């Protein structure tokens, strides 16, 4: 069994996520490891383990889910990723605008478990473009992004997670601005991401059943390591 697992890791080492068929619910077969996490050094920026569980509620017919996956950027590094899917179907990775989204298509309602190891990075806070100097930092994220766009700076709202000091995982939304071809998070009037947050994607999870919107429940948990 060990040589087979070693071969799987080697084959996937250079990939983010391969196009695979969903298999049965045997975790030993369904777990896809993508790049092994290195040891976390004392004094390094925080490391988080993210666990997400998504399932479509009472949706007969052909089910498709779009699930955001964390991606590496200058503020975080995703060092390993595991995906477990129950019913038969197909997986595909869609990437655009710095986002990674897992597309899961199954002939029936499915449950998808995702586990990722995320190291926070600290590139330091930077000033916003001068055109945004007079933009109030306390605006709701969507309103802030709209105001920034009106000033000629492309902006959008993304979502992610925050681990609170008492161990709760909260879903958060914040604006990003496009500077020199890269999307950067905005917090408190600066380009920065609070240290206990991780970024997911610009779009939240969604699902359809036979082409119609379906109720999708996604539960997230962050643990600091």
Secondary structure, DSSP 8 states (H G I E B T S, - for coil): -HHHHHHHHHHHTT-S----EE--S-HHHH-EEES------TTSS-EEEEEEEEEE-S--S-EEEEEEE---BTTEEEEEEEEEE-SSEEEEEEEETTEEEEEEEESS--EEEEEEEEEE-----EE--GGGTTS-TTS-HHHHHHHHHHTT--EEEEEEEEE-TTS-EEEEEEEEEEETTEEEEEETTEE---TTEEEEESS--EEEETTEE--EEEEEEEEE-
